[in-house]
């Protein structure tokens, strides 16, 4: 059995640690993204679970391409474009 003590956070403290509203915290809990525990009438979250949630939420470089629009063409004459290296002319 582990001798590390569990550090419990109330929902307000957990939300502040995550930088979100308590409403968003409840949504994450309800959707199963963050474990929480009901103790009588109160809900508590383990600090270790909040820290693990933060790490799981890390964005990998190169995965946000869908947020950028396609490059806009300069409107130049495409037939007169000399940038085609495979051209025999």
PDB file of N, CA, C and O in Angstrom, chain B, residues numbered from 101:
ATOM      1  N   UNK B 101       0.839  -1.183   0.000  1.00  0.00           N
ATOM      2  CA  UNK B 101       0.000   0.000   0.000  1.00  0.00           C
ATOM      3  C   UNK B 101       0.879   1.239   0.000  1.00  0.00           C
ATOM      4  O   UNK B 101       1.896   1.270   0.692  1.00  0.00           O
ATOM      5  N   UNK B 102       0.511   2.250  -0.753  1.00  0.00           N
ATOM      6  CA  UNK B 102       1.285   3.468  -0.884  1.00  0.00           C
ATOM      7  C   UNK B 102       1.129   4.347   0.349  1.00  0.00           C
ATOM      8  O   UNK B 102       0.030   4.481   0.886  1.00  0.00           O
ATOM      9  N   UNK B 103       2.240   4.954   0.803  1.00  0.00           N
ATOM     10  CA  UNK B 103       2.138   5.843   1.952  1.00  0.00           C
ATOM     11  C   UNK B 103       2.036   7.307   1.533  1.00  0.00           C
ATOM     12  O   UNK B 103       2.132   8.192   2.383  1.00  0.00           O
ATOM     13  N   UNK B 104       1.844   7.583   0.243  1.00  0.00           N
ATOM     14  CA  UNK B 104       1.654   8.969  -0.177  1.00  0.00           C
ATOM     15  C   UNK B 104       0.227   9.389   0.144  1.00  0.00           C
ATOM     16  O   UNK B 104      -0.728   8.647  -0.090  1.00  0.00           O
ATOM     17  N   UNK B 105       0.109  10.579   0.677  1.00  0.00           N
ATOM     18  CA  UNK B 105      -1.203  11.088   1.058  1.00  0.00           C
ATOM     19  C   UNK B 105      -1.889  11.719  -0.144  1.00  0.00           C
ATOM     20  O   UNK B 105      -1.258  12.420  -0.934  1.00  0.00           O
ATOM     21  N   UNK B 106      -3.174  11.467  -0.274  1.00  0.00           N
ATOM     22  CA  UNK B 106      -3.958  12.053  -1.359  1.00  0.00           C
ATOM     23  C   UNK B 106      -4.216  13.520  -1.034  1.00  0.00           C
ATOM     24  O   UNK B 106      -4.625  13.861   0.076  1.00  0.00           O
ATOM     25  N   UNK B 107      -3.974  14.372  -2.009  1.00  0.00           N
ATOM     26  CA  UNK B 107      -4.303  15.793  -1.867  1.00  0.00           C
ATOM     27  C   UNK B 107      -5.600  16.021  -2.631  1.00  0.00           C
ATOM     28  O   UNK B 107      -5.645  15.894  -3.855  1.00  0.00           O
ATOM     29  N   UNK B 108      -6.659  16.360  -1.891  1.00  0.00           N
ATOM     30  CA  UNK B 108      -7.967  16.576  -2.483  1.00  0.00           C
ATOM     31  C   UNK B 108      -8.170  18.057  -2.774  1.00  0.00           C
ATOM     32  O   UNK B 108      -7.788  18.914  -1.978  1.00  0.00           O
ATOM     33  N   UNK B 109      -8.769  18.347  -3.916  1.00  0.00           N
ATOM     34  CA  UNK B 109      -9.097  19.722  -4.294  1.00  0.00           C
ATOM     35  C   UNK B 109     -10.602  19.849  -4.409  1.00  0.00           C
ATOM     36  O   UNK B 109     -11.270  18.942  -4.904  1.00  0.00           O
ATOM     37  N   UNK B 110     -11.140  20.978  -3.953  1.00  0.00           N
ATOM     38  CA  UNK B 110     -12.549  21.217  -4.233  1.00  0.00           C
ATOM     39  C   UNK B 110     -12.665  21.676  -5.679  1.00  0.00           C
ATOM     40  O   UNK B 110     -11.655  21.952  -6.326  1.00  0.00           O
ATOM     41  N   UNK B 111     -13.867  21.757  -6.181  1.00  0.00           N
ATOM     42  CA  UNK B 111     -14.034  22.056  -7.606  1.00  0.00           C
ATOM     43  C   UNK B 111     -13.551  23.464  -7.955  1.00  0.00           C
ATOM     44  O   UNK B 111     -13.027  23.684  -9.047  1.00  0.00           O
ATOM     45  N   UNK B 112     -13.720  24.409  -7.047  1.00  0.00           N
ATOM     46  CA  UNK B 112     -13.261  25.773  -7.329  1.00  0.00           C
ATOM     47  C   UNK B 112     -11.736  25.820  -7.452  1.00  0.00           C
ATOM     48  O   UNK B 112     -11.203  26.452  -8.364  1.00  0.00           O
ATOM     49  N   UNK B 113     -11.046  25.159  -6.544  1.00  0.00           N
ATOM     50  CA  UNK B 113      -9.578  25.130  -6.581  1.00  0.00           C
ATOM     51  C   UNK B 113      -9.078  24.373  -7.802  1.00  0.00           C
ATOM     52  O   UNK B 113      -8.115  24.797  -8.441  1.00  0.00           O
ATOM     53  N   UNK B 114      -9.723  23.254  -8.133  1.00  0.00           N
ATOM     54  CA  UNK B 114      -9.323  22.474  -9.306  1.00  0.00           C
ATOM     55  C   UNK B 114      -9.514  23.292 -10.580  1.00  0.00           C
ATOM     56  O   UNK B 114      -8.659  23.272 -11.465  1.00  0.00           O
ATOM     57  N   UNK B 115     -10.627  24.009 -10.675  1.00  0.00           N
ATOM     58  CA  UNK B 115     -10.893  24.837 -11.852  1.00  0.00           C
ATOM     59  C   UNK B 115      -9.857  25.953 -11.969  1.00  0.00           C
ATOM     60  O   UNK B 115      -9.377  26.243 -13.064  1.00  0.00           O
ATOM     61  N   UNK B 116      -9.516  26.573 -10.856  1.00  0.00           N
ATOM     62  CA  UNK B 116      -8.495  27.631 -10.872  1.00  0.00           C
ATOM     63  C   UNK B 116      -7.148  27.071 -11.299  1.00  0.00           C
ATOM     64  O   UNK B 116      -6.419  27.715 -12.054  1.00  0.00           O
ATOM     65  N   UNK B 117      -6.812  25.877 -10.821  1.00  0.00           N
ATOM     66  CA  UNK B 117      -5.539  25.241 -11.193  1.00  0.00           C
ATOM     67  C   UNK B 117      -5.478  24.988 -12.697  1.00  0.00           C
ATOM     68  O   UNK B 117      -4.414  25.082 -13.310  1.00  0.00           O
ATOM     69  N   UNK B 118      -6.631  24.666 -13.284  1.00  0.00           N
ATOM     70  CA  UNK B 118      -6.702  24.408 -14.719  1.00  0.00           C
ATOM     71  C   UNK B 118      -6.905  25.687 -15.528  1.00  0.00           C
ATOM     72  O   UNK B 118      -6.728  25.681 -16.747  1.00  0.00           O
ATOM     73  N   UNK B 119      -7.270  26.769 -14.872  1.00  0.00           N
ATOM     74  CA  UNK B 119      -7.514  28.021 -15.577  1.00  0.00           C
ATOM     75  C   UNK B 119      -8.827  28.025 -16.336  1.00  0.00           C
ATOM     76  O   UNK B 119      -8.941  28.645 -17.394  1.00  0.00           O
ATOM     77  N   UNK B 120      -9.824  27.327 -15.791  1.00  0.00           N
ATOM     78  CA  UNK B 120     -11.132  27.212 -16.431  1.00  0.00           C
ATOM     79  C   UNK B 120     -12.221  27.557 -15.422  1.00  0.00           C
ATOM     80  O   UNK B 120     -11.942  27.737 -14.236  1.00  0.00           O
ATOM     81  N   UNK B 121     -13.457  27.648 -15.893  1.00  0.00           N
ATOM     82  CA  UNK B 121     -14.577  27.880 -14.986  1.00  0.00           C
ATOM     83  C   UNK B 121     -14.993  26.562 -14.341  1.00  0.00           C
ATOM     84  O   UNK B 121     -14.666  25.484 -14.837  1.00  0.00           O
ATOM     85  N   UNK B 122     -15.717  26.663 -13.231  1.00  0.00           N
ATOM     86  CA  UNK B 122     -16.209  25.432 -12.602  1.00  0.00           C
ATOM     87  C   UNK B 122     -17.203  24.721 -13.516  1.00  0.00           C
ATOM     88  O   UNK B 122     -17.296  23.494 -13.496  1.00  0.00           O
ATOM     89  N   UNK B 123     -17.939  25.474 -14.308  1.00  0.00           N
ATOM     90  CA  UNK B 123     -18.883  24.858 -15.255  1.00  0.00           C
ATOM     91  C   UNK B 123     -18.132  23.977 -16.261  1.00  0.00           C
ATOM     92  O   UNK B 123     -18.572  22.869 -16.566  1.00  0.00           O
ATOM     93  N   UNK B 124     -17.004  24.469 -16.774  1.00  0.00           N
ATOM     94  CA  UNK B 124     -16.202  23.676 -17.708  1.00  0.00           C
ATOM     95  C   UNK B 124     -15.609  22.463 -16.992  1.00  0.00           C
ATOM     96  O   UNK B 124     -15.537  21.377 -17.567  1.00  0.00           O
ATOM     97  N   UNK B 125     -15.188  22.642 -15.747  1.00  0.00           N
ATOM     98  CA  UNK B 125     -14.679  21.515 -14.959  1.00  0.00           C
ATOM     99  C   UNK B 125     -15.742  20.431 -14.827  1.00  0.00           C
ATOM    100  O   UNK B 125     -15.451  19.251 -15.020  1.00  0.00           O
ATOM    101  N   UNK B 126     -16.973  20.823 -14.501  1.00  0.00           N
ATOM    102  CA  UNK B 126     -18.063  19.840 -14.389  1.00  0.00           C
ATOM    103  C   UNK B 126     -18.299  19.132 -15.715  1.00  0.00           C
ATOM    104  O   UNK B 126     -18.605  17.940 -15.738  1.00  0.00           O
ATOM    105  N   UNK B 127     -18.159  19.860 -16.822  1.00  0.00           N
ATOM    106  CA  UNK B 127     -18.332  19.231 -18.144  1.00  0.00           C
ATOM    107  C   UNK B 127     -17.255  18.183 -18.377  1.00  0.00           C
ATOM    108  O   UNK B 127     -17.549  17.082 -18.842  1.00  0.00           O
ATOM    109  N   UNK B 128     -15.990  18.521 -18.053  1.00  0.00           N
ATOM    110  CA  UNK B 128     -14.899  17.547 -18.203  1.00  0.00           C
ATOM    111  C   UNK B 128     -15.158  16.312 -17.341  1.00  0.00           C
ATOM    112  O   UNK B 128     -14.915  15.185 -17.773  1.00  0.00           O
ATOM    113  N   UNK B 129     -15.649  16.528 -16.132  1.00  0.00           N
ATOM    114  CA  UNK B 129     -15.958  15.407 -15.237  1.00  0.00           C
ATOM    115  C   UNK B 129     -17.093  14.574 -15.827  1.00  0.00           C
ATOM    116  O   UNK B 129     -16.999  13.348 -15.876  1.00  0.00           O
ATOM    117  N   UNK B 130     -18.154  15.226 -16.270  1.00  0.00           N
ATOM    118  CA  UNK B 130     -19.322  14.532 -16.808  1.00  0.00           C
ATOM    119  C   UNK B 130     -18.981  13.741 -18.066  1.00  0.00           C
ATOM    120  O   UNK B 130     -19.528  12.661 -18.287  1.00  0.00           O
ATOM    121  N   UNK B 131     -18.069  14.277 -18.903  1.00  0.00           N
ATOM    122  CA  UNK B 131     -17.669  13.593 -20.136  1.00  0.00           C
ATOM    123  C   UNK B 131     -16.629  12.501 -19.890  1.00  0.00           C
ATOM    124  O   UNK B 131     -16.264  11.780 -20.818  1.00  0.00           O
ATOM    125  N   UNK B 132     -16.153  12.372 -18.670  1.00  0.00           N
ATOM    126  CA  UNK B 132     -15.191  11.316 -18.341  1.00  0.00           C
ATOM    127  C   UNK B 132     -13.743  11.702 -18.561  1.00  0.00           C
ATOM    128  O   UNK B 132     -12.859  10.851 -18.456  1.00  0.00           O
ATOM    129  N   UNK B 133     -13.477  12.961 -18.864  1.00  0.00           N
ATOM    130  CA  UNK B 133     -12.101  13.399 -19.092  1.00  0.00           C
ATOM    131  C   UNK B 133     -11.304  13.589 -17.812  1.00  0.00           C
ATOM    132  O   UNK B 133     -10.074  13.535 -17.824  1.00  0.00           O
ATOM    133  N   UNK B 134     -11.998  13.807 -16.724  1.00  0.00           N
ATOM    134  CA  UNK B 134     -11.345  14.044 -15.434  1.00  0.00           C
ATOM    135  C   UNK B 134     -12.105  13.283 -14.357  1.00  0.00           C
ATOM    136  O   UNK B 134     -13.320  13.427 -14.223  1.00  0.00           O
ATOM    137  N   UNK B 135     -11.384  12.478 -13.595  1.00  0.00           N
ATOM    138  CA  UNK B 135     -12.018  11.705 -12.527  1.00  0.00           C
ATOM    139  C   UNK B 135     -12.359  12.618 -11.356  1.00  0.00           C
ATOM    140  O   UNK B 135     -11.597  13.522 -11.013  1.00  0.00           O
ATOM    141  N   UNK B 136     -13.507  12.369 -10.753  1.00  0.00           N
ATOM    142  CA  UNK B 136     -13.931  13.124  -9.577  1.00  0.00           C
ATOM    143  C   UNK B 136     -14.670  12.174  -8.643  1.00  0.00           C
ATOM    144  O   UNK B 136     -15.090  11.089  -9.044  1.00  0.00           O
ATOM    145  N   UNK B 137     -14.819  12.595  -7.408  1.00  0.00           N
ATOM    146  CA  UNK B 137     -15.400  11.744  -6.370  1.00  0.00           C
ATOM    147  C   UNK B 137     -16.444  12.540  -5.592  1.00  0.00           C
ATOM    148  O   UNK B 137     -16.198  13.671  -5.171  1.00  0.00           O
ATOM    149  N   UNK B 138     -17.608  11.928  -5.410  1.00  0.00           N
ATOM    150  CA  UNK B 138     -18.652  12.560  -4.609  1.00  0.00           C
ATOM    151  C   UNK B 138     -18.503  12.053  -3.179  1.00  0.00           C
ATOM    152  O   UNK B 138     -18.495  10.850  -2.919  1.00  0.00           O
ATOM    153  N   UNK B 139     -18.387  13.003  -2.270  1.00  0.00           N
ATOM    154  CA  UNK B 139     -18.267  12.680  -0.853  1.00  0.00           C
ATOM    155  C   UNK B 139     -19.407  13.399  -0.136  1.00  0.00           C
ATOM    156  O   UNK B 139     -19.288  14.556   0.270  1.00  0.00           O
ATOM    157  N   UNK B 140     -20.504  12.680   0.003  1.00  0.00           N
ATOM    158  CA  UNK B 140     -21.697  13.320   0.542  1.00  0.00           C
ATOM    159  C   UNK B 140     -22.263  14.271  -0.497  1.00  0.00           C
ATOM    160  O   UNK B 140     -22.619  13.855  -1.600  1.00  0.00           O
ATOM    161  N   UNK B 141     -22.345  15.544  -0.146  1.00  0.00           N
ATOM    162  CA  UNK B 141     -22.896  16.539  -1.060  1.00  0.00           C
ATOM    163  C   UNK B 141     -21.833  17.289  -1.836  1.00  0.00           C
ATOM    164  O   UNK B 141     -22.164  18.155  -2.646  1.00  0.00           O
ATOM    165  N   UNK B 142     -20.573  16.984  -1.611  1.00  0.00           N
ATOM    166  CA  UNK B 142     -19.498  17.720  -2.270  1.00  0.00           C
ATOM    167  C   UNK B 142     -18.765  16.834  -3.270  1.00  0.00           C
ATOM    168  O   UNK B 142     -18.761  15.609  -3.156  1.00  0.00           O
ATOM    169  N   UNK B 143     -18.152  17.475  -4.239  1.00  0.00           N
ATOM    170  CA  UNK B 143     -17.346  16.777  -5.238  1.00  0.00           C
ATOM    171  C   UNK B 143     -15.900  17.177  -5.008  1.00  0.00           C
ATOM    172  O   UNK B 143     -15.584  18.354  -4.831  1.00  0.00           O
ATOM    173  N   UNK B 144     -15.032  16.182  -5.012  1.00  0.00           N
ATOM    174  CA  UNK B 144     -13.606  16.427  -4.827  1.00  0.00           C
ATOM    175  C   UNK B 144     -12.840  15.798  -5.984  1.00  0.00           C
ATOM    176  O   UNK B 144     -13.274  14.814  -6.582  1.00  0.00           O
ATOM    177  N   UNK B 145     -11.686  16.396  -6.283  1.00  0.00           N
ATOM    178  CA  UNK B 145     -10.817  15.932  -7.357  1.00  0.00           C
ATOM    179  C   UNK B 145      -9.427  15.750  -6.773  1.00  0.00           C
ATOM    180  O   UNK B 145      -8.966  16.581  -5.991  1.00  0.00           O
ATOM    181  N   UNK B 146      -8.756  14.660  -7.151  1.00  0.00           N
ATOM    182  CA  UNK B 146      -7.381  14.455  -6.693  1.00  0.00           C
ATOM    183  C   UNK B 146      -6.450  15.395  -7.456  1.00  0.00           C
ATOM    184  O   UNK B 146      -6.571  15.562  -8.669  1.00  0.00           O
ATOM    185  N   UNK B 147      -5.524  16.003  -6.726  1.00  0.00           N
ATOM    186  CA  UNK B 147      -4.562  16.888  -7.371  1.00  0.00           C
ATOM    187  C   UNK B 147      -3.752  16.133  -8.413  1.00  0.00           C
ATOM    188  O   UNK B 147      -3.447  16.686  -9.470  1.00  0.00           O
ATOM    189  N   UNK B 148      -3.397  14.880  -8.138  1.00  0.00           N
ATOM    190  CA  UNK B 148      -2.647  14.071  -9.114  1.00  0.00           C
ATOM    191  C   UNK B 148      -3.453  13.861 -10.395  1.00  0.00           C
ATOM    192  O   UNK B 148      -2.883  13.840 -11.486  1.00  0.00           O
ATOM    193  N   UNK B 149      -4.779  13.705 -10.273  1.00  0.00           N
ATOM    194  CA  UNK B 149      -5.625  13.542 -11.457  1.00  0.00           C
ATOM    195  C   UNK B 149      -5.683  14.830 -12.271  1.00  0.00           C
ATOM    196  O   UNK B 149      -5.698  14.793 -13.502  1.00  0.00           O
ATOM    197  N   UNK B 150      -5.715  15.973 -11.579  1.00  0.00           N
ATOM    198  CA  UNK B 150      -5.706  17.261 -12.283  1.00  0.00           C
ATOM    199  C   UNK B 150      -4.382  17.422 -13.027  1.00  0.00           C
ATOM    200  O   UNK B 150      -4.370  17.828 -14.189  1.00  0.00           O
ATOM    201  N   UNK B 151      -3.267  17.107 -12.364  1.00  0.00           N
ATOM    202  CA  UNK B 151      -1.960  17.219 -13.010  1.00  0.00           C
ATOM    203  C   UNK B 151      -1.843  16.281 -14.205  1.00  0.00           C
ATOM    204  O   UNK B 151      -1.275  16.658 -15.230  1.00  0.00           O
ATOM    205  N   UNK B 152      -2.371  15.064 -14.088  1.00  0.00           N
ATOM    206  CA  UNK B 152      -2.351  14.110 -15.199  1.00  0.00           C
ATOM    207  C   UNK B 152      -3.227  14.609 -16.347  1.00  0.00           C
ATOM    208  O   UNK B 152      -2.873  14.447 -17.515  1.00  0.00           O
ATOM    209  N   UNK B 153      -4.361  15.211 -16.019  1.00  0.00           N
ATOM    210  CA  UNK B 153      -5.250  15.781 -17.039  1.00  0.00           C
ATOM    211  C   UNK B 153      -4.531  16.881 -17.807  1.00  0.00           C
ATOM    212  O   UNK B 153      -4.658  16.978 -19.027  1.00  0.00           O
ATOM    213  N   UNK B 154      -3.780  17.706 -17.093  1.00  0.00           N
ATOM    214  CA  UNK B 154      -3.009  18.772 -17.734  1.00  0.00           C
ATOM    215  C   UNK B 154      -2.016  18.170 -18.722  1.00  0.00           C
ATOM    216  O   UNK B 154      -1.911  18.645 -19.853  1.00  0.00           O
ATOM    217  N   UNK B 155      -1.297  17.149 -18.322  1.00  0.00           N
ATOM    218  CA  UNK B 155      -0.303  16.524 -19.204  1.00  0.00           C
ATOM    219  C   UNK B 155      -0.957  15.846 -20.405  1.00  0.00           C
ATOM    220  O   UNK B 155      -0.415  15.891 -21.509  1.00  0.00           O
ATOM    221  N   UNK B 156      -2.119  15.217 -20.202  1.00  0.00           N
ATOM    222  CA  UNK B 156      -2.827  14.576 -21.323  1.00  0.00           C
ATOM    223  C   UNK B 156      -3.342  15.608 -22.318  1.00  0.00           C
ATOM    224  O   UNK B 156      -3.554  15.297 -23.490  1.00  0.00           O
ATOM    225  N   UNK B 157      -3.540  16.819 -21.853  1.00  0.00           N
ATOM    226  CA  UNK B 157      -4.088  17.873 -22.705  1.00  0.00           C
ATOM    227  C   UNK B 157      -3.020  18.601 -23.503  1.00  0.00           C
ATOM    228  O   UNK B 157      -3.328  19.511 -24.272  1.00  0.00           O
ATOM    229  N   UNK B 158      -1.783  18.210 -23.326  1.00  0.00           N
ATOM    230  CA  UNK B 158      -0.680  18.871 -24.025  1.00  0.00           C
ATOM    231  C   UNK B 158      -0.846  18.714 -25.534  1.00  0.00           C
ATOM    232  O   UNK B 158      -1.172  17.632 -26.022  1.00  0.00           O
ATOM    233  N   UNK B 159      -0.620  19.794 -26.258  1.00  0.00           N
ATOM    234  CA  UNK B 159      -0.755  19.786 -27.711  1.00  0.00           C
ATOM    235  C   UNK B 159       0.594  19.451 -28.332  1.00  0.00           C
ATOM    236  O   UNK B 159       1.602  20.090 -28.031  1.00  0.00           O
ATOM    237  N   UNK B 160       0.605  18.456 -29.189  1.00  0.00           N
ATOM    238  CA  UNK B 160       1.829  18.084 -29.882  1.00  0.00           C
ATOM    239  C   UNK B 160       2.079  19.071 -31.020  1.00  0.00           C
ATOM    240  O   UNK B 160       1.145  19.468 -31.716  1.00  0.00           O
ATOM    241  N   UNK B 161       3.330  19.466 -31.208  1.00  0.00           N
ATOM    242  CA  UNK B 161       3.640  20.385 -32.316  1.00  0.00           C
ATOM    243  C   UNK B 161       3.200  19.799 -33.657  1.00  0.00           C
ATOM    244  O   UNK B 161       3.343  18.602 -33.906  1.00  0.00           O
ATOM    245  N   UNK B 162       2.670  20.653 -34.500  1.00  0.00           N
ATOM    246  CA  UNK B 162       2.259  20.237 -35.834  1.00  0.00           C
ATOM    247  C   UNK B 162       0.855  19.684 -35.930  1.00  0.00           C
ATOM    248  O   UNK B 162       0.444  19.232 -36.999  1.00  0.00           O
ATOM    249  N   UNK B 163       0.096  19.708 -34.819  1.00  0.00           N
ATOM    250  CA  UNK B 163      -1.246  19.128 -34.853  1.00  0.00           C
ATOM    251  C   UNK B 163      -2.352  20.172 -34.977  1.00  0.00           C
ATOM    252  O   UNK B 163      -3.531  19.822 -34.919  1.00  0.00           O
ATOM    253  N   UNK B 164      -2.001  21.435 -35.143  1.00  0.00           N
ATOM    254  CA  UNK B 164      -3.015  22.481 -35.209  1.00  0.00           C
ATOM    255  C   UNK B 164      -3.196  23.048 -36.608  1.00  0.00           C
ATOM    256  O   UNK B 164      -3.757  24.132 -36.767  1.00  0.00           O
ATOM    257  N   UNK B 165      -2.730  22.332 -37.624  1.00  0.00           N
ATOM    258  CA  UNK B 165      -2.843  22.802 -38.990  1.00  0.00           C
ATOM    259  C   UNK B 165      -4.264  23.087 -39.416  1.00  0.00           C
ATOM    260  O   UNK B 165      -4.498  23.949 -40.263  1.00  0.00           O
ATOM    261  N   UNK B 166      -5.222  22.371 -38.836  1.00  0.00           N
ATOM    262  CA  UNK B 166      -6.624  22.576 -39.193  1.00  0.00           C
ATOM    263  C   UNK B 166      -7.144  23.953 -38.759  1.00  0.00           C
ATOM    264  O   UNK B 166      -8.214  24.374 -39.198  1.00  0.00           O
ATOM    265  N   UNK B 167      -6.409  24.640 -37.916  1.00  0.00           N
ATOM    266  CA  UNK B 167      -6.839  25.957 -37.453  1.00  0.00           C
ATOM    267  C   UNK B 167      -6.399  27.087 -38.369  1.00  0.00           C
ATOM    268  O   UNK B 167      -6.862  28.219 -38.233  1.00  0.00           O
ATOM    269  N   UNK B 168      -5.520  26.787 -39.288  1.00  0.00           N
ATOM    270  CA  UNK B 168      -4.997  27.804 -40.201  1.00  0.00           C
ATOM    271  C   UNK B 168      -5.663  27.661 -41.568  1.00  0.00           C
ATOM    272  O   UNK B 168      -5.811  26.548 -42.072  1.00  0.00           O
ATOM    273  N   UNK B 169      -6.058  28.764 -42.161  1.00  0.00           N
ATOM    274  CA  UNK B 169      -6.666  28.678 -43.493  1.00  0.00           C
ATOM    275  C   UNK B 169      -5.612  28.303 -44.536  1.00  0.00           C
ATOM    276  O   UNK B 169      -4.414  28.480 -44.318  1.00  0.00           O
ATOM    277  N   UNK B 170      -6.080  27.785 -45.665  1.00  0.00           N
ATOM    278  CA  UNK B 170      -5.170  27.475 -46.763  1.00  0.00           C
ATOM    279  C   UNK B 170      -4.518  28.764 -47.239  1.00  0.00           C
ATOM    280  O   UNK B 170      -5.140  29.827 -47.206  1.00  0.00           O
ATOM    281  N   UNK B 171      -3.273  28.676 -47.682  1.00  0.00           N
ATOM    282  CA  UNK B 171      -2.613  29.882 -48.187  1.00  0.00           C
ATOM    283  C   UNK B 171      -3.371  30.466 -49.371  1.00  0.00           C
ATOM    284  O   UNK B 171      -3.875  29.730 -50.220  1.00  0.00           O
ATOM    285  N   UNK B 172      -3.448  31.769 -49.422  1.00  0.00           N
ATOM    286  CA  UNK B 172      -4.136  32.468 -50.500  1.00  0.00           C
ATOM    287  C   UNK B 172      -3.138  32.703 -51.622  1.00  0.00           C
ATOM    288  O   UNK B 172      -2.014  33.143 -51.379  1.00  0.00           O
ATOM    289  N   UNK B 173      -3.554  32.407 -52.867  1.00  0.00           N
ATOM    290  CA  UNK B 173      -2.637  32.621 -53.987  1.00  0.00           C
ATOM    291  C   UNK B 173      -2.436  34.112 -54.183  1.00  0.00           C
ATOM    292  O   UNK B 173      -3.284  34.917 -53.796  1.00  0.00           O
ATOM    293  N   UNK B 174      -1.315  34.478 -54.784  1.00  0.00           N
ATOM    294  CA  UNK B 174      -0.983  35.888 -54.989  1.00  0.00           C
ATOM    295  C   UNK B 174      -1.758  36.488 -56.143  1.00  0.00           C
ATOM    296  O   UNK B 174      -1.716  37.702 -56.344  1.00  0.00           O
ATOM    297  N   UNK B 175      -2.467  35.665 -56.912  1.00  0.00           N
ATOM    298  CA  UNK B 175      -3.269  36.158 -58.025  1.00  0.00           C
ATOM    299  C   UNK B 175      -2.460  36.372 -59.283  1.00  0.00           C
ATOM    300  O   UNK B 175      -2.948  36.964 -60.246  1.00  0.00           O
ATOM    301  N   UNK B 176      -1.213  35.890 -59.284  1.00  0.00           N
ATOM    302  CA  UNK B 176      -0.355  36.034 -60.465  1.00  0.00           C
ATOM    303  C   UNK B 176      -0.764  35.085 -61.568  1.00  0.00           C
ATOM    304  O   UNK B 176      -1.578  34.188 -61.348  1.00  0.00           O
ATOM    305  N   UNK B 177      -0.212  35.271 -62.746  1.00  0.00           N
ATOM    306  CA  UNK B 177      -0.486  34.424 -63.905  1.00  0.00           C
ATOM    307  C   UNK B 177       0.190  33.084 -63.687  1.00  0.00           C
ATOM    308  O   UNK B 177       1.418  33.001 -63.681  1.00  0.00           O
ATOM    309  N   UNK B 178      -0.599  32.033 -63.510  1.00  0.00           N
ATOM    310  CA  UNK B 178      -0.029  30.728 -63.218  1.00  0.00           C
ATOM    311  C   UNK B 178       0.729  30.151 -64.412  1.00  0.00           C
ATOM    312  O   UNK B 178       1.704  29.426 -64.210  1.00  0.00           O
ATOM    313  N   UNK B 179       0.321  30.444 -65.642  1.00  0.00           N
ATOM    314  CA  UNK B 179       1.026  29.898 -66.792  1.00  0.00           C
ATOM    315  C   UNK B 179       2.394  30.546 -66.966  1.00  0.00           C
ATOM    316  O   UNK B 179       3.304  29.920 -67.509  1.00  0.00           O
ATOM    317  N   UNK B 180       2.551  31.751 -66.527  1.00  0.00           N
ATOM    318  CA  UNK B 180       3.827  32.432 -66.655  1.00  0.00           C
ATOM    319  C   UNK B 180       4.725  32.205 -65.446  1.00  0.00           C
ATOM    320  O   UNK B 180       5.776  32.835 -65.334  1.00  0.00           O
ATOM    321  N   UNK B 181       4.332  31.324 -64.548  1.00  0.00           N
ATOM    322  CA  UNK B 181       5.097  31.059 -63.329  1.00  0.00           C
ATOM    323  C   UNK B 181       6.331  30.237 -63.671  1.00  0.00           C
ATOM    324  O   UNK B 181       6.203  29.122 -64.175  1.00  0.00           O
ATOM    325  N   UNK B 182       7.522  30.763 -63.407  1.00  0.00           N
ATOM    326  CA  UNK B 182       8.774  30.074 -63.722  1.00  0.00           C
ATOM    327  C   UNK B 182       9.269  29.208 -62.571  1.00  0.00           C
ATOM    328  O   UNK B 182      10.389  28.701 -62.629  1.00  0.00           O
ATOM    329  N   UNK B 183       8.463  29.025 -61.522  1.00  0.00           N
ATOM    330  CA  UNK B 183       8.929  28.279 -60.370  1.00  0.00           C
ATOM    331  C   UNK B 183       8.851  26.783 -60.555  1.00  0.00           C
ATOM    332  O   UNK B 183       9.290  26.050 -59.669  1.00  0.00           O
ATOM    333  N   UNK B 184       8.315  26.286 -61.658  1.00  0.00           N
ATOM    334  CA  UNK B 184       8.181  24.859 -61.899  1.00  0.00           C
ATOM    335  C   UNK B 184       9.524  24.303 -62.352  1.00  0.00           C
ATOM    336  O   UNK B 184       9.956  24.556 -63.477  1.00  0.00           O
ATOM    337  N   UNK B 185      10.176  23.556 -61.492  1.00  0.00           N
ATOM    338  CA  UNK B 185      11.511  23.035 -61.793  1.00  0.00           C
ATOM    339  C   UNK B 185      11.480  21.913 -62.823  1.00  0.00           C
ATOM    340  O   UNK B 185      12.500  21.640 -63.456  1.00  0.00           O
ATOM    341  N   UNK B 186      10.328  21.251 -63.010  1.00  0.00           N
ATOM    342  CA  UNK B 186      10.225  20.142 -63.949  1.00  0.00           C
ATOM    343  C   UNK B 186       9.933  20.605 -65.366  1.00  0.00           C
ATOM    344  O   UNK B 186       9.802  19.770 -66.262  1.00  0.00           O
ATOM    345  N   UNK B 187       9.829  21.880 -65.595  1.00  0.00           N
ATOM    346  CA  UNK B 187       9.472  22.414 -66.906  1.00  0.00           C
ATOM    347  C   UNK B 187      10.634  22.266 -67.874  1.00  0.00           C
ATOM    348  O   UNK B 187      11.782  22.525 -67.514  1.00  0.00           O
ATOM    349  N   UNK B 188      10.331  21.839 -69.140  1.00  0.00           N
ATOM    350  CA  UNK B 188      11.368  21.671 -70.173  1.00  0.00           C
ATOM    351  C   UNK B 188      11.535  22.921 -71.014  1.00  0.00           C
ATOM    352  O   UNK B 188      12.415  22.940 -71.875  1.00  0.00           O
ATOM    353  N   UNK B 189      10.759  23.948 -70.821  1.00  0.00           N
ATOM    354  CA  UNK B 189      10.830  25.129 -71.669  1.00  0.00           C
ATOM    355  C   UNK B 189      11.849  26.127 -71.230  1.00  0.00           C
ATOM    356  O   UNK B 189      12.006  27.169 -71.865  1.00  0.00           O
TER     357      UNK B 189
END
